[in-house]
Amino acid sequence: MAEQRKSLYERLVLKEKIAVLKRAKAMTVLEEELVRTQNLCRQLTEIADSGAVLPGLTTPLALRSANHYGMQVHEQLTTASNRTDFLEDELAERQRLLAEAMNRHRKISEKQAEQAKQQRQEKADKALEAIPAKRSV
Protein backbone atom coordinates (compact mmCIF):
# COMPACT_ATOMS: atom_id res chain seq x y z
CA MET A 1 0.00 0.00 0.00
CA ALA A 2 2.77 2.41 0.91
CA GLU A 3 4.60 1.64 -2.33
CA GLN A 4 1.43 2.27 -4.29
CA ARG A 5 0.93 5.57 -2.47
CA LYS A 6 4.50 6.55 -3.23
CA SER A 7 3.92 5.77 -6.87
CA LEU A 8 0.74 7.83 -6.80
CA TYR A 9 2.55 10.86 -5.37
CA GLU A 10 5.34 10.50 -7.92
CA ARG A 11 2.78 10.42 -10.72
CA LEU A 12 0.97 13.45 -9.34
CA VAL A 13 4.23 15.39 -9.07
CA LEU A 14 5.11 14.54 -12.67
CA LYS A 15 1.61 15.43 -13.85
CA GLU A 16 1.73 18.82 -12.15
CA LYS A 17 5.25 19.45 -13.41
CA ILE A 18 4.07 18.84 -16.97
CA ALA A 19 1.09 21.14 -16.40
CA VAL A 20 3.37 23.89 -15.10
CA LEU A 21 5.69 23.53 -18.09
CA LYS A 22 2.77 23.65 -20.55
CA ARG A 23 1.34 26.75 -18.90
CA ALA A 24 4.73 28.45 -18.86
CA LYS A 25 5.20 27.70 -22.56
CA ALA A 26 1.74 29.06 -23.36
CA MET A 27 2.52 32.21 -21.39
CA THR A 28 5.75 32.69 -23.33
CA VAL A 29 3.85 32.48 -26.61
CA LEU A 30 1.27 34.97 -25.34
CA GLU A 31 3.97 37.37 -24.17
CA GLU A 32 5.67 37.23 -27.58
CA GLU A 33 2.36 37.84 -29.34
CA LEU A 34 1.59 40.74 -27.01
CA VAL A 35 4.96 42.37 -27.77
CA ARG A 36 4.36 41.97 -31.52
CA THR A 37 0.89 43.48 -31.24
CA GLN A 38 2.15 46.40 -29.14
CA ASN A 39 4.86 47.07 -31.74
CA LEU A 40 2.20 46.97 -34.47
CA CYS A 41 0.08 49.49 -32.52
CA ARG A 42 3.07 51.78 -32.16
CA GLN A 43 3.85 51.54 -35.89
CA LEU A 44 0.23 52.18 -36.86
CA THR A 45 0.14 55.20 -34.55
CA GLU A 46 3.25 56.56 -36.24
CA ILE A 47 1.70 55.96 -39.67
CA ALA A 48 -1.54 57.66 -38.62
CA ASP A 49 0.40 60.65 -37.30
CA SER A 50 2.51 60.95 -40.43
CA GLY A 51 -0.44 60.49 -42.79
CA ALA A 52 -1.84 63.98 -42.27
CA VAL A 53 -2.50 66.04 -45.38
CA LEU A 54 0.32 68.45 -46.06
CA PRO A 55 -0.64 72.13 -46.27
CA GLY A 56 -0.61 73.69 -49.68
CA LEU A 57 -2.26 72.84 -52.95
CA THR A 58 -4.03 69.50 -52.79
CA THR A 59 -6.34 67.88 -55.27
CA PRO A 60 -9.68 66.39 -54.32
CA LEU A 61 -8.34 62.98 -55.31
CA ALA A 62 -5.40 63.35 -52.90
CA LEU A 63 -7.77 64.39 -50.11
CA ARG A 64 -10.05 61.43 -50.82
CA SER A 65 -7.08 59.03 -50.89
CA ALA A 66 -5.67 60.45 -47.66
CA ASN A 67 -9.07 60.09 -46.01
CA HIS A 68 -9.51 56.53 -47.28
CA TYR A 69 -6.06 55.37 -46.16
CA GLY A 70 -6.41 57.25 -42.88
CA MET A 71 -9.64 55.35 -42.18
CA GLN A 72 -7.94 52.05 -43.06
CA VAL A 73 -5.07 52.78 -40.69
CA HIS A 74 -7.51 53.83 -37.97
CA GLU A 75 -9.47 50.56 -38.34
CA GLN A 76 -6.26 48.54 -38.15
CA LEU A 77 -5.17 50.54 -35.11
CA THR A 78 -8.49 49.87 -33.39
CA THR A 79 -8.24 46.16 -34.17
CA ALA A 80 -4.65 45.98 -32.91
CA SER A 81 -5.58 47.91 -29.77
CA ASN A 82 -8.46 45.54 -29.04
CA ARG A 83 -6.15 42.57 -29.62
CA THR A 84 -3.61 44.07 -27.21
CA ASP A 85 -6.31 44.46 -24.55
CA PHE A 86 -7.46 40.88 -25.08
CA LEU A 87 -3.91 39.52 -24.90
CA GLU A 88 -3.21 41.47 -21.70
CA ASP A 89 -6.34 40.01 -20.08
CA GLU A 90 -5.50 36.52 -21.33
CA LEU A 91 -1.93 36.83 -20.06
CA ALA A 92 -3.14 37.89 -16.61
CA GLU A 93 -5.47 34.87 -16.51
CA ARG A 94 -2.67 32.53 -17.61
CA GLN A 95 -0.38 33.94 -14.93
CA ARG A 96 -3.04 33.20 -12.33
CA LEU A 97 -3.47 29.65 -13.62
CA LEU A 98 0.30 29.14 -13.67
CA ALA A 99 0.56 30.31 -10.07
CA GLU A 100 -2.17 27.86 -9.06
CA ALA A 101 -0.44 25.00 -10.89
CA MET A 102 2.89 25.85 -9.27
CA ASN A 103 1.22 25.93 -5.86
CA ARG A 104 -0.38 22.51 -6.46
CA HIS A 105 2.99 21.14 -7.62
CA ARG A 106 4.68 22.49 -4.49
CA LYS A 107 2.05 20.98 -2.18
CA ILE A 108 2.19 17.58 -3.85
CA SER A 109 6.00 17.62 -3.76
CA GLU A 110 5.87 18.37 -0.04
CA LYS A 111 3.43 15.50 0.51
CA GLN A 112 5.67 13.20 -1.50
CA ALA A 113 8.73 14.20 0.55
CA GLU A 114 6.77 13.73 3.77
CA GLN A 115 5.60 10.29 2.63
CA ALA A 116 9.15 9.28 1.69
CA LYS A 117 10.44 10.46 5.07
CA GLN A 118 7.73 8.50 6.85
CA GLN A 119 8.55 5.36 4.85
CA ARG A 120 12.26 5.70 5.65
CA GLN A 121 11.44 6.09 9.33
CA GLU A 122 9.20 3.01 9.28
CA LYS A 123 11.92 1.03 7.51
CA ALA A 124 14.51 2.14 10.09
CA ASP A 125 12.15 1.23 12.95
CA LYS A 126 11.61 -2.25 11.48
CA ALA A 127 15.35 -2.71 11.09
CA LEU A 128 15.87 -1.78 14.75
CA GLU A 129 13.16 -4.19 15.86
CA ALA A 130 14.76 -6.98 13.83
CA ILE A 131 18.05 -6.66 15.72
CA PRO A 132 17.95 -8.98 18.75
CA ALA A 133 18.38 -7.26 22.08
CA LYS A 134 21.51 -8.08 24.11
CA ARG A 135 20.93 -9.86 27.36
CA SER A 136 22.70 -8.55 30.35
CA VAL A 137 24.45 -11.26 32.36
ABEGO torsion letter per residue (X at the ends): XAAAAAAAAAAAAAAAAAAAAAAAAAAAAAAAAAAAAAAAAAAAAAAAAAABBBBEBBBAAAAAAAAAAAAAAAAAAAAAAAAAAAAAAAAAAAAAAAAAAAAAAAAAAAAAAAAAAAAAAAAAAAAAAABBBBBBX
